[in-house]
Amino acid sequence: MILALGVLGFLTCMQFNFVFGLDGEFARFGAEPWTDYFGWGLLATVPALVPMTLVAVPIVGARFVLSLLTLIGPIGRFARRVRSEGRRIGAARGLNKSATLAQALVALGIVTLALFFWAHADLIRAWSSFFNSSPIERLMPMTDSAPERNQYHIELGMATLVFSFGLYRVIKMRAHEKAQDGRFGVAMLGIVIAVIVLLNEVPWRTLNRRDFPRLDSAGAHCYITGESGDEFMVLCPGSDPPRNRVVRKDGVVESVQSENDPLWHRPGRSENVFKGVPFGFVR
C-alpha cells in the first residue's frame, strides 16, 4: 500500500512537471526528498476515496436492510424468486464461472473506458497538454469554473469501486472452484482497474493544485512555477506561446515603484494560474 502511494505520488508530480514545463534545475519536485511522493500520493487518493465510501456505505446498509426484510414471508418469497431468476440468467450466460465473469467484466471495462475517453476528450486533452506552447483554448477545461473536473473524478471513482468489487467476486469464485485456468482474464481485469485508477490519480495535482506565487510586469499576470539558484521559472498564462520564461531574482522587486516600472514585482500572494488568463478566454 505504501509503495503504491509512492508510485502514484511520483506519477502525479511528474505529470504536473510536464504540463508546466518544469524540468532540469527547475523541476518543482527534483530537489525534494523522495518521501514527499508518498504525501502527494495520499493527497491524490483520499479525495477519490470519499465518494467511493459515500456510495459503498449505503449499499452495504441497503443489503443489511434487505436481508432483514426477507424475513417477512411475502417479501422473502419474492426475494428468493428474484435471486433464483438472476442465478438462472447468469448461469445461462456462463457468468456463474469465474473465467467467463472475468471476460465479461474486461469487455465491460473496455467499453466503459472508450465511452469515458469520448465523453471527456477535451479535459483529457487539456491535462495532457504542454502549457508553455498549447493554444490557451485547449487548456480551458481545467479552469475552476469548469464543473467537468469534479464529474471526471467522481465517474472514475465509481468505476474503480464497481470493477474492484467485480475483481473481488472473480477471485472469490476462483477460490471456490479451485480454478487453475482463466488467469489471463483476471490479469486483464486488473489492468483495466489500473488504467481507471491512473486516469483518476495521475492528473490530480494538475487539475486541483495550481496555485503559485504571483509575479507581475507591465500589466501581465505571471506566476513563479520554479526556482533555481538566482533565477525563477515564470509562467505567463495570458501571453502568446512560449509562456515560460526565466527571470533573474535581482530583477524582482517586492512592490511597484511606479506605474511604468519595467521590473517584475511580487504582489505577495499566491493564486490559481488561470486567473492570469484574459477574461474572454475563461468560460
C-alpha positions, -999 to 999 in steps of 0.1 A, spaced: 0 0 0 28 24 9 47 16 -23 15 21 -43 11 56 -28 47 64 -35 43 54 -72 11 74 -76 27 104 -60 57 101 -83 35 99 -114 13 128 -102 43 150 -97 59 141 -130 27 148 -149 24 181 -132 60 190 -141 54 180 -177 23 202 -181 40 233 -167 73 226 -184 93 222 -152 124 201 -160 160 200 -152 170 225 -125 135 240 -124 118 207 -117 95 215 -88 100 182 -71 135 175 -82 152 188 -50 126 174 -26 130 142 -7 116 111 -24 95 105 7 74 135 -3 59 114 -31 40 94 -5 24 126 7 13 136 -28 1 100 -35 -20 102 -3 -34 137 -13 -44 124 -47 -60 92 -33 -81 105 -3 -104 127 -24 -112 97 -47 -120 75 -16 -146 99 -3 -173 95 -30 -165 58 -32 -171 55 6 -203 76 4 -216 51 -22 -203 19 -6 -217 26 29 -254 30 17 -251 -1 -5 -239 -22 25 -266 -7 47 -292 -14 20 -281 -51 17 -285 -54 55 -320 -39 55 -330 -61 26 -317 -92 44 -340 -82 73 -370 -77 51 -366 -111 36 -376 -125 70 -411 -113 62 -429 -141 44 -442 -125 11 -411 -103 7 -388 -133 14 -405 -154 -12 -403 -126 -38 -366 -120 -30 -358 -157 -33 -377 -158 -67 -357 -128 -79 -324 -143 -67 -332 -176 -83 -341 -160 -116 -309 -139 -115 -288 -170 -110 -306 -188 -138 -299 -160 -162 -263 -157 -151 -258 -195 -155 -273 -194 -189 -247 -169 -200 -219 -187 -181 -215 -159 -155 -215 -185 -127 -180 -194 -138 -151 -172 -128 -134 -172 -161 -165 -161 -180 -173 -135 -155 -138 -120 -157 -140 -119 -195 -174 -102 -193 -160 -76 -169 -130 -69 -190 -153 -63 -221 -175 -40 -200 -144 -22 -187 -130 -16 -222 -164 -2 -233 -166 20 -202 -131 34 -209 -139 40 -245 -171 59 -236 -152 78 -209 -125 89 -233 -152 101 -257 -172 120 -231 -141 137 -215 -119 141 -246 -115 178 -241 -105 176 -204 -81 147 -211 -65 167 -240 -62 196 -216 -44 179 -188 -21 161 -212 -11 193 -230 20 214 -226 10 248 -210 40 266 -225 30 260 -261 -6 247 -264 -34 270 -276 -49 286 -245 -84 274 -255 -73 238 -252 -64 243 -215 -98 259 -206 -115 227 -195 -91 227 -165 -104 261 -151 -121 261 -117 -153 272 -133 -155 241 -154 -176 215 -135 -163 187 -156 -132 183 -134 -153 171 -104 -175 149 -127 -144 134 -141 -131 123 -107 -165 111 -95 -171 89 -125 -136 73 -123 -141 67 -86 -174 49 -92 -158 29 -120 -130 19 -96 -155 8 -70 -176 -13 -94 -147 -31 -112 -128 -37 -79 -159 -54 -65 -161 -74 -97 -125 -85 -93 -132 -95 -57 -161 -116 -69 -140 -133 -95 -112 -141 -70 -137 -154 -45 -153 -177 -72 -119 -189 -83 -111 -199 -48 -143 -218 -45 -138 -235 -79 -101 -242 -72 -96 -229 -107 -62 -232 -124 -71 -217 -157 -85 -182 -166 -56 -163 -151 -53 -142 -182 -88 -128 -177 -81 -119 -141 -49 -102 -152 -67 -82 -179 -93 -72 -154 -66 -60 -131 -51 -39 -159 -85 -23 -166 -87 -13 -130 -52 0 -130 -59 22 -161 -90 36 -144 -71 44 -112 -42 60 -131 -66 82 -152 -81 94 -119 -49 99 -99 -22 110 -123 -37 144 -133 -50 152 -98 -22 177 -90 -26 195 -123 -64 196 -120 -67 206 -84 -35 223 -71 -25 251 -95 -17 279 -70 17 297 -75 32 330 -62 21 359 -84 47 379 -103 37 409 -125 53 431 -150 38 458 -172 2 446 -166 10 409 -173 -1 385 -146 25 358 -143 34 331 -117 66 317 -102 64 280 -110 101 270 -104 132 283 -87 169 275 -91 198 295 -78 194 331 -86 166 325 -112 129 320 -113 109 300 -138 79 322 -146 47 312 -164 26 340 -181 -6 322 -190 -22 351 -207 7 356 -232 13 340 -266 34 309 -266 60 303 -254 46 312 -220 75 301 -198 105 324 -193 134 327 -169 137 358 -147 167 367 -125 158 373 -89 177 406 -88 152 419 -113 123 413 -90 110 439 -65 85 434 -37 63 464 -46 55 486 -76 78 516 -78 59 534 -104 31 528 -129 56 522 -157 81 502 -136 99 478 -160 109 454 -132 90 424 -122 72 429 -89 56 404 -64 21 414 -51 28 390 -22 0 364 -28 -5 330 -45 -34 322 -68 -46 299 -94 -27 303 -127 -60 305 -146 -66 339 -130 -38 352 -153 -57 341 -184 -75 370 -202 -112 371 -191 -125 365 -226 -108 331 -227 -122 318 -194 -156 301 -195 
